Amino acid sequence: MTTRIDERFAQLRAEQRAALVTFVMAGDPDLATSLDILRSLPKAGADVIEIGMPFTDPMADGPAIQAAGLRALKAGTTLKKTLALVGEFRASDATTPIVLMGYYNPIYVYGVPAFLADARTAGVDGLIVVDLPPEEDDELCLPALQAGLNFIRLATPTTDDRRLPAVLENTSGFVYYVSITGVTGAAAPKPAAVGAAVQRIQRHTRLPVAVGFGVRDAASAAGIAECGDGVVVGSALVEALRKSLVEGKASASTVDAVAGLVGELATGVRGVVKVGR
């Protein structure tokens, strides 16, 4: 089954450019503003949207995304409301791929069959669940694939050639290469090292390789676009949102703060011509 993610990366391959993959937290700083932000992203230049599922113990996330999750939880965001948010976005956008990113506990509590059915109905295309290793594929990965959702796996600088086949075995949509060790937003990636790592992963798979962690501006986005099939940006967007808040609440500039940075990042990514594999 071909998904929106597959179609989008095929389209971008034909256009000879990398994808801009943008991450925002569902319900940050509130559900209404979150929907406005989501609707603004494709117009600003986002090719794929990752939506964070707020969770109380986000072990892989740095301070910026942790704070975003807490703001969202404080605003009353739940997994059910996150899926409803996707459904509202889908009412006006039938083509932009949506990936839900987060942790297994909320999905487990929701119930895997119910979650997958509701995610499909809402218009979700893929999942990134950072705390489920390949050894646990029966829990969610295989049922998600059977439901027609891509299951996107993370590879890191410590994922060696012995481990990589297991990571890639049931991965679909794209591979998310975490370009630095540590939590989100902790450091800036080095394009030379990223390029070598992406090439190593590409020797094992035909899937697109999107690179994230530490991309903050148009210049760093362009540098990563030279290396990978996609550029993932999260912490910088979440920080742009935070800085726009007034006493913790959305302001008149909140949506534009996020969309404006996405526009700058898109300029950097789209300025790089890719010669396809």
C-alpha positions in Angstrom: 0.0 0.0 0.0 1.4 3.4 -1.0 1.0 6.1 1.6 1.1 9.9 1.4 4.7 9.7 2.8 5.7 7.4 -0.1 4.1 9.7 -2.6 5.6 12.8 -1.2 9.2 11.5 -1.2 8.7 10.2 -4.8 7.5 13.6 -5.8 10.5 15.3 -4.2 12.9 12.9 -5.8 11.5 13.9 -9.1 11.9 17.5 -8.2 15.6 16.8 -7.1 15.3 18.2 -3.7 15.2 17.1 -0.1 12.1 17.2 2.1 11.5 19.6 4.9 10.0 17.7 7.8 8.7 19.9 10.5 7.8 18.9 14.1 5.3 20.6 16.3 3.6 19.5 19.5 -0.1 18.8 19.4 -2.0 21.2 21.6 0.9 23.6 22.1 0.1 26.2 23.5 -3.6 25.3 23.0 -5.6 23.2 20.6 -7.0 26.1 18.5 -3.7 27.7 18.0 -2.1 24.3 17.3 -4.6 23.7 14.5 -3.8 27.2 13.0 -0.1 26.4 13.2 -0.6 23.0 11.4 -2.6 24.7 8.7 0.1 27.2 8.1 3.0 24.7 7.8 2.4 23.4 4.2 1.9 27.0 2.9 5.2 28.0 4.5 7.1 25.1 2.9 6.8 22.0 5.1 6.7 18.8 3.0 6.0 16.4 5.9 4.6 17.2 9.3 5.5 15.4 12.5 3.0 16.0 15.4 4.2 15.2 18.9 1.9 13.2 21.1 2.2 14.9 24.6 3.6 12.6 27.3 4.6 13.1 30.9 8.0 11.3 30.6 9.6 12.2 27.2 13.0 10.7 27.8 14.4 11.3 24.4 13.4 15.0 24.3 15.4 18.0 25.3 14.1 20.9 27.4 12.3 22.7 24.5 10.2 19.8 23.5 9.6 18.7 27.1 8.3 22.2 27.9 6.1 22.1 24.8 4.6 18.8 25.9 3.9 20.2 29.4 2.2 23.2 27.9 0.0 20.9 25.8 -0.9 18.7 28.7 -1.7 21.7 30.8 -4.0 22.9 28.0 -5.9 19.6 28.2 -4.4 17.8 25.2 -5.0 14.0 25.1 -4.2 11.4 22.5 -7.9 11.4 21.5 -7.8 15.2 21.0 -4.5 14.8 19.1 -6.2 12.5 16.6 -9.1 14.9 16.4 -6.6 17.7 15.6 -5.3 15.6 12.7 -8.9 15.0 11.5 -9.5 18.8 11.5 -6.3 19.4 9.6 -7.3 16.8 7.1 -10.6 18.6 6.4 -8.7 21.2 4.4 -5.5 19.3 3.4 -5.7 15.9 1.9 -2.1 15.6 0.7 0.4 16.6 3.3 1.8 13.6 5.1 1.2 13.5 8.8 3.4 11.4 11.2 2.6 11.1 14.9 5.7 11.0 17.1 6.0 10.1 20.7 6.0 7.2 23.2 4.2 3.9 23.5 2.6 4.3 26.9 -0.3 6.6 25.7 -1.0 4.3 22.8 -0.9 1.2 25.0 -3.4 2.9 27.4 -5.6 3.9 24.4 -5.5 0.3 23.1 -3.5 -0.6 20.0 -6.4 -1.7 17.7 -8.5 1.3 18.6 -5.6 3.7 18.2 -4.7 2.3 14.8 -8.3 2.4 13.6 -8.8 6.0 14.9 -5.4 7.1 13.5 -6.3 5.8 10.0 -9.7 7.5 10.2 -8.2 10.8 11.3 -5.7 10.8 8.4 -2.4 9.8 10.0 0.1 8.3 7.6 3.0 7.1 9.9 4.2 6.6 13.4 7.5 7.3 15.2 7.5 5.6 18.6 10.9 6.2 20.1 10.8 3.7 23.0 9.8 0.6 21.0 12.9 -1.3 19.7 12.7 -3.8 16.8 12.5 -6.7 19.3 9.0 -5.4 20.3 7.7 -5.1 16.7 4.7 -7.4 17.5 3.4 -4.7 20.0 2.8 -1.9 17.5 5.0 -1.9 14.4 3.6 -4.9 12.6 -0.1 -4.1 13.5 0.6 -0.5 12.2 2.0 -1.8 8.9 -1.0 -4.1 8.5 -3.3 -1.1 9.1 -1.6 0.8 6.3 0.5 3.1 8.4 4.2 3.6 7.9 6.4 2.8 10.9 9.4 5.0 10.9 12.4 3.9 12.8 15.3 5.9 14.3 19.0 5.2 13.5 21.7 7.0 15.5 25.5 7.4 15.3 25.8 4.4 17.5 23.7 2.1 15.3 26.4 0.0 13.7 26.3 -2.3 10.7 25.4 -5.3 12.8 22.4 -3.5 14.4 21.2 -1.6 11.3 19.5 -4.6 9.5 17.3 -5.2 12.6 16.4 -1.5 12.7 15.5 -1.4 9.0 13.7 -4.7 8.8 10.1 -3.4 9.3 10.8 0.3 8.8 8.8 2.0 6.1 8.2 5.5 4.8 11.6 6.8 5.7 14.5 6.3 8.1 15.0 9.1 10.6 18.7 9.5 11.2 19.4 11.2 14.6 22.6 13.0 13.7 23.9 13.5 17.2 23.9 11.5 20.4 21.8 12.9 23.2 18.4 14.5 23.5 16.7 16.8 21.0 18.0 20.3 20.5 21.3 19.5 22.3 23.9 20.3 19.7 24.4 21.1 16.0 25.2 18.3 13.6 28.4 18.2 11.5 27.5 17.8 7.8 30.6 15.8 6.9 29.9 13.2 9.6 26.2 13.2 8.7 27.0 12.7 5.0 29.1 9.6 5.8 26.5 8.2 8.1 23.7 8.7 5.6 25.7 7.0 2.9 26.3 4.0 5.2 22.5 3.7 5.9 21.7 4.1 2.2 23.9 1.1 1.5 21.4 -1.0 3.5 18.1 0.5 2.3 16.3 2.2 -0.6 14.1 4.2 1.8 14.7 7.9 2.0 16.9 9.0 5.0 15.7 12.1 6.8 18.2 13.8 9.2 17.2 15.6 12.4 18.4 17.0 15.7 20.1 20.3 15.9 18.9 22.0 12.7 18.1 25.6 13.6 18.2 27.9 10.5 18.3 28.1 6.7 22.1 27.6 6.5 22.2 24.4 8.7 19.1 23.1 6.9 20.9 23.6 3.5 23.9 21.8 4.9 21.9 18.8 5.9 19.9 18.8 2.7 23.2 18.2 0.9 23.5 15.0 2.8 20.1 13.5 3.4 16.8 13.0 1.6 15.0 15.0 4.2 15.7 17.6 6.9 13.9 17.3 10.2 13.4 20.4 12.4 11.7 20.4 15.7 13.3 22.1 18.7 13.9 25.4 16.8 10.2 25.6 15.8 9.1 24.8 19.3 11.4 27.5 20.7 10.1 30.0 18.1 6.6 29.3 19.4 7.7 29.6 23.0 9.3 33.0 22.5 6.0 34.3 20.9 4.0 33.5 24.0 2.7 36.2 26.4 2.4 34.9 29.9 2.3 31.4 28.6 -0.5 32.1 26.2 -0.7 32.4 22.4 -0.2 35.9 21.1 -1.1 37.5 17.7 2.4 36.6 16.5 2.5 32.9 17.5 1.4 31.3 14.2 3.6 33.7 12.2 6.6 33.0 14.4 6.5 29.3 13.5 5.5 29.7 9.9 8.1 32.4 9.4 10.9 30.1 10.5 9.5 27.3 8.4 9.7 29.6 5.4 13.3 30.4 6.1 14.2 26.7 6.5 12.3 25.9 3.3 14.4 28.4 1.4 17.6 26.7 2.7 16.4 23.2 1.8 15.0 24.1 -1.6 18.2 25.9 -2.6 20.0 22.5 -2.8 19.6 20.4 -6.0 19.7 16.7 -5.3 21.0 14.1 -7.8 18.8 11.1 -7.1 20.0 7.7 -6.0 
